[in-house]
Amino acid sequence: MTLGELIERTAARFAAAPLHYGHGTDNARDEAAWLVLRSAGLAFDTDLTRPADKPHAERVEALAARRIGERVPVAYLLKEAWLAGQPFYVDERVIVPRSHIAELLHEPFLTRRSVRRVLDLCTGSGCLAILAARAFPAGLVDAVDISPPPLAVARKNVARYRLGRRVRLARSDLFSSVGAARYDLILSNPPYVSAPAMAALPAEYRHEPRVALSGGADGLDFVARILAAAPAYLEAQGLLVCEVGNAQAAVRRRFAHLGLGWPKPEVFSYEPARTERGRQTRASRAAGRGSGDPRGS
């Protein structure tokens, strides 16, 4: 049997099962290719006409059985996830990396900024902190999480990328242990799943730590705390970039006064200084109209 045949056989098994995708792939064939190739430490562009030896095929069969029977995401089966083309160690102490923020780190609205200090809130596996350190080579990154287990995973990844001098990990309930530090950029992929959505999660997501998913009744408990506190920890021209999944409409309604930007439908940006300038401009225009100033007409 070739690798390609093993992938197709595994994909057929996945397609026939009631699986949910979303932890690195979105279909049975890609999920099968990930399992077959990476379970043998092979690159994704490996020649699929190569033979699959018996021990490898047997291992794939066993892992596929767990994927189907226990609904375990492949990332947990292999202890490996990929984000922005980079591999990260993961296990069930952290959610599987899939943040849309990773796609934004090389976009002009960030790269044209002078970024010397970054804060990654709710760092989990440390993937965004590591990607930010790579995106901003002159920057120092503080990465915090509320509990020790995810920080232990993050340490493995920081060590793997040899970034221990530039990525500093700490236990913190959001900003509680940050002190008086100020940052040019704050990143966060916080818990944002609403209570109704938590109750309806597919089985695959129930392998992830609940504390990393649940965002309260409307999913915005942590988002509200972050937005309220962020201005005190941002430099004068600092920027917050925060992921909220499919909650854009709810965020727009609740925080309409903040003038949030949306570089992606799942991610908003918040620049307190710009919001304040906008408020002052609107107040000035309103005062002008009230006084008969022709500039207000």
C-alpha positions as CSV (number, residue, x, y, z in Angstrom):
1,M,0.0,0.0,0.0
2,T,1.3,3.5,-0.9
3,L,1.0,6.5,1.3
4,G,-1.6,7.9,-1.1
5,E,-3.7,4.7,-0.8
6,L,-3.4,4.8,3.0
7,I,-4.6,8.4,3.0
8,E,-7.6,7.6,0.8
9,R,-8.6,4.6,2.9
10,T,-8.4,6.7,6.0
11,A,-10.3,9.6,4.4
12,A,-13.1,7.2,3.5
13,R,-13.3,6.0,7.1
14,F,-13.5,9.6,8.3
15,A,-16.0,10.6,5.7
16,A,-18.3,7.8,6.8
17,A,-18.1,8.8,10.5
18,P,-19.9,11.7,12.2
19,L,-16.8,13.8,12.7
20,H,-16.5,17.5,13.1
21,Y,-13.5,19.4,11.6
22,G,-12.0,22.7,12.6
23,H,-8.8,21.9,14.5
24,G,-6.4,22.4,11.6
25,T,-8.4,21.0,8.7
26,D,-12.0,21.3,7.3
27,N,-12.5,18.0,5.5
28,A,-11.9,14.3,5.8
29,R,-9.2,14.1,3.1
30,D,-6.9,16.8,4.6
31,E,-7.5,15.3,8.1
32,A,-6.4,11.9,6.8
33,A,-3.3,13.3,5.0
34,W,-2.3,15.1,8.2
35,L,-2.7,11.9,10.3
36,V,-0.9,9.6,7.8
37,L,2.0,11.8,7.0
38,R,2.8,13.4,10.4
39,S,2.3,10.2,12.3
40,A,5.4,9.1,10.5
41,G,7.2,12.4,10.8
42,L,6.9,13.0,7.0
43,A,6.6,16.4,5.3
44,F,3.2,17.4,3.8
45,D,4.8,17.5,0.3
46,T,6.1,13.9,0.6
47,D,5.8,11.7,-2.5
48,L,2.5,9.8,-2.0
49,T,3.6,7.0,-4.2
50,R,6.0,5.9,-1.5
51,P,5.1,2.7,0.2
52,A,3.6,2.7,3.7
53,D,5.2,0.0,5.8
54,K,3.1,-2.2,8.0
55,P,4.0,-0.7,11.4
56,H,3.1,2.7,10.0
57,A,-0.2,1.5,8.5
58,E,-1.1,-0.2,11.8
59,R,-0.3,3.0,13.8
60,V,-2.5,5.0,11.4
61,E,-5.3,2.4,11.9
62,A,-5.1,2.7,15.7
63,L,-5.0,6.5,15.6
64,A,-7.9,6.7,13.2
65,A,-9.9,4.4,15.4
66,R,-9.4,6.9,18.3
67,R,-10.3,9.8,16.0
68,I,-13.6,8.2,15.2
69,G,-14.5,6.4,18.4
70,E,-13.4,9.1,20.9
71,R,-13.7,12.1,18.6
72,V,-10.1,13.2,19.6
73,P,-8.7,16.0,17.3
74,V,-5.7,14.8,15.3
75,A,-3.6,17.5,16.9
76,Y,-4.0,15.8,20.3
77,L,-3.4,12.4,18.8
78,L,-0.1,13.5,17.3
79,K,0.8,16.1,20.0
80,E,1.3,18.6,17.2
81,A,-0.6,21.5,15.6
82,W,0.3,23.9,12.8
83,L,-0.3,27.6,12.7
84,A,1.1,30.0,10.1
85,G,3.1,27.2,8.6
86,Q,4.9,26.5,11.9
87,P,4.5,23.4,14.1
88,F,3.7,23.6,17.8
89,Y,3.6,21.0,20.6
90,V,0.0,20.6,22.0
91,D,-1.8,18.4,24.4
92,E,-5.2,18.6,26.1
93,R,-3.9,21.3,28.6
94,V,-4.3,23.9,25.8
95,I,-6.7,24.5,23.0
96,V,-5.5,23.5,19.5
97,P,-4.0,26.7,17.9
98,R,-6.2,28.1,15.2
99,S,-6.2,31.9,15.8
100,H,-6.9,34.2,12.9
101,I,-4.5,36.7,14.5
102,A,-1.6,34.6,13.1
103,E,-2.6,35.7,9.6
104,L,-2.5,39.4,10.5
105,L,1.0,39.6,12.0
106,H,2.6,40.4,8.6
107,E,-0.1,42.7,7.4
108,P,0.9,46.4,6.8
109,F,-1.3,47.8,9.6
110,L,1.0,46.0,12.0
111,T,4.3,45.8,10.2
112,R,4.5,49.5,9.6
113,R,4.3,50.1,13.4
114,S,7.3,50.4,15.7
115,V,6.7,47.4,17.9
116,R,9.2,46.8,20.7
117,R,7.0,45.4,23.4
118,V,4.2,42.9,22.9
119,L,1.8,41.3,25.4
120,D,0.0,38.1,24.5
121,L,-3.0,37.6,26.8
122,C,-4.4,34.1,27.3
123,T,-1.3,32.7,25.6
124,G,-2.2,29.0,25.9
125,S,0.4,27.0,23.9
126,G,2.4,30.2,23.3
127,C,1.9,30.1,19.5
128,L,0.9,33.7,19.0
129,A,3.7,34.9,21.3
130,I,6.2,32.9,19.3
131,L,4.8,34.1,16.0
132,A,4.9,37.7,17.2
133,A,8.5,37.4,18.3
134,R,9.4,36.1,14.8
135,A,7.3,38.9,13.1
136,F,9.0,41.6,15.2
137,P,12.6,40.6,15.6
138,A,13.5,43.7,17.8
139,G,10.5,43.1,20.1
140,L,10.2,41.6,23.6
141,V,7.1,39.5,24.2
142,D,5.3,38.9,27.5
143,A,3.0,36.0,27.3
144,V,0.5,35.3,30.2
145,D,-2.1,32.8,31.1
146,I,-4.3,32.3,34.1
147,S,-3.1,28.7,35.1
148,P,0.1,26.7,35.2
149,P,-0.8,23.8,32.8
150,P,-0.9,25.9,29.6
151,L,2.2,27.7,30.6
152,A,4.0,24.4,30.9
153,V,3.1,23.7,27.3
154,A,4.1,27.2,26.2
155,R,7.5,26.7,27.8
156,K,8.1,23.6,25.6
157,N,7.3,25.6,22.5
158,V,9.4,28.7,23.5
159,A,12.3,26.4,24.1
160,R,11.7,24.6,20.8
161,Y,12.0,28.0,19.0
162,R,14.9,29.1,21.2
163,L,13.1,32.3,22.1
164,G,13.6,32.1,25.9
165,R,15.4,35.5,26.0
166,R,12.7,37.3,24.1
167,V,9.4,35.6,25.1
168,R,8.8,35.8,28.9
169,L,6.0,33.6,30.3
170,A,4.1,34.4,33.5
171,R,0.9,33.4,35.3
172,S,-1.6,36.2,35.2
173,D,-5.4,36.7,35.2
174,L,-5.3,39.0,32.1
175,F,-3.4,42.1,33.3
176,S,-3.3,41.3,37.0
177,S,0.4,40.5,37.1
178,V,1.7,42.8,34.4
179,G,2.4,45.6,36.8
180,A,3.2,49.0,35.3
181,A,4.4,47.7,31.9
182,R,3.1,49.4,28.7
183,Y,3.0,47.8,25.3
184,D,3.1,48.8,21.7
185,L,0.9,45.8,20.8
186,I,-1.4,43.6,22.8
187,L,-2.7,40.4,21.3
188,S,-5.4,38.2,22.7
189,N,-7.4,35.1,21.6
190,P,-9.4,35.0,24.9
191,P,-12.3,32.6,25.8
192,Y,-15.3,33.9,23.8
193,V,-17.7,31.1,23.4
194,S,-21.2,31.9,24.7
195,A,-23.1,29.7,27.1
196,P,-25.6,28.5,24.4
197,A,-22.7,27.7,22.1
198,M,-20.8,25.9,24.8
199,A,-23.8,23.6,25.4
200,A,-23.9,22.8,21.7
201,L,-20.2,22.2,21.1
202,P,-19.3,19.1,19.0
203,A,-17.5,16.3,20.8
204,E,-14.1,17.3,19.4
205,Y,-14.2,20.6,21.3
206,R,-15.0,18.9,24.6
207,H,-11.4,17.6,24.6
208,E,-10.2,21.2,25.0
209,P,-10.0,22.9,28.4
210,R,-13.3,24.5,29.1
211,V,-11.7,27.5,30.8
212,A,-10.0,28.4,27.5
213,L,-13.3,28.4,25.6
214,S,-16.1,29.7,27.9
215,G,-16.7,33.4,27.7
216,G,-19.8,33.7,29.9
217,A,-23.5,34.1,29.0
218,D,-22.9,36.1,25.8
219,G,-19.2,35.1,25.3
220,L,-17.9,38.6,25.9
221,D,-17.0,38.5,29.6
222,F,-13.2,38.5,28.9
223,V,-13.5,40.8,25.9
224,A,-15.2,43.4,28.1
225,R,-12.5,43.1,30.7
226,I,-9.7,43.4,28.2
227,L,-11.3,46.5,26.5
228,A,-11.8,48.2,29.8
229,A,-8.2,47.7,31.0
230,A,-6.2,47.8,27.8
231,P,-5.8,51.6,27.6
232,A,-3.8,51.6,30.8
233,Y,-1.3,49.1,29.4
234,L,-0.9,50.5,25.9
235,E,1.7,53.1,24.8
236,A,0.4,56.4,23.4
237,Q,0.0,54.9,19.9
238,G,-0.5,51.3,21.1
239,L,-2.9,48.8,19.5
240,L,-5.0,45.9,20.8
241,V,-5.8,43.1,18.5
242,C,-8.4,40.6,19.8
243,E,-10.2,37.6,18.4
244,V,-13.9,37.1,19.0
245,G,-14.9,34.3,16.5
246,N,-18.4,34.8,15.1
247,A,-19.3,37.4,17.7
248,Q,-18.7,40.5,15.5
249,A,-22.3,41.6,15.6
250,A,-22.5,41.3,19.4
251,V,-19.2,43.2,19.8
252,R,-20.3,46.0,17.5
253,R,-23.6,46.4,19.5
254,R,-22.0,46.4,22.9
255,F,-18.9,48.4,22.2
256,A,-20.1,50.7,19.4
257,H,-18.7,53.8,21.3
258,L,-15.1,52.5,20.9
259,G,-14.7,52.8,17.1
260,L,-13.2,49.3,16.7
261,G,-11.6,48.3,13.5
262,W,-12.1,44.9,11.9
263,P,-9.0,43.6,10.0
264,K,-10.8,40.3,9.8
265,P,-14.4,39.4,10.5
266,E,-13.3,37.3,13.5
267,V,-10.7,39.9,14.8
268,F,-11.1,43.5,15.9
269,S,-8.5,46.1,16.6
270,Y,-8.7,48.9,19.1
271,E,-6.5,52.0,19.3
272,P,-7.5,54.0,22.3
273,A,-5.7,57.2,21.2
274,R,-7.6,57.2,17.9
275,T,-10.9,56.6,19.6
276,E,-10.2,59.5,21.9
277,R,-9.3,61.8,19.0
278,G,-12.5,60.8,17.3
279,R,-14.5,61.7,20.4
280,Q,-12.8,65.1,20.6
281,T,-13.4,65.8,16.9
282,R,-17.1,64.9,17.2
283,A,-17.4,67.0,20.4
284,S,-15.8,69.9,18.6
285,R,-18.1,69.6,15.6
286,A,-21.1,69.4,17.9
287,A,-20.0,72.6,19.7
288,G,-19.4,74.3,16.4
289,R,-23.0,73.6,15.2
290,G,-24.4,74.7,18.5
291,S,-22.6,78.1,18.4
292,G,-23.4,78.9,14.8
293,D,-19.9,78.3,13.6
294,P,-20.2,77.9,9.8
295,R,-17.7,75.0,9.9
296,G,-20.3,73.0,11.7
297,S,-22.9,73.4,8.9
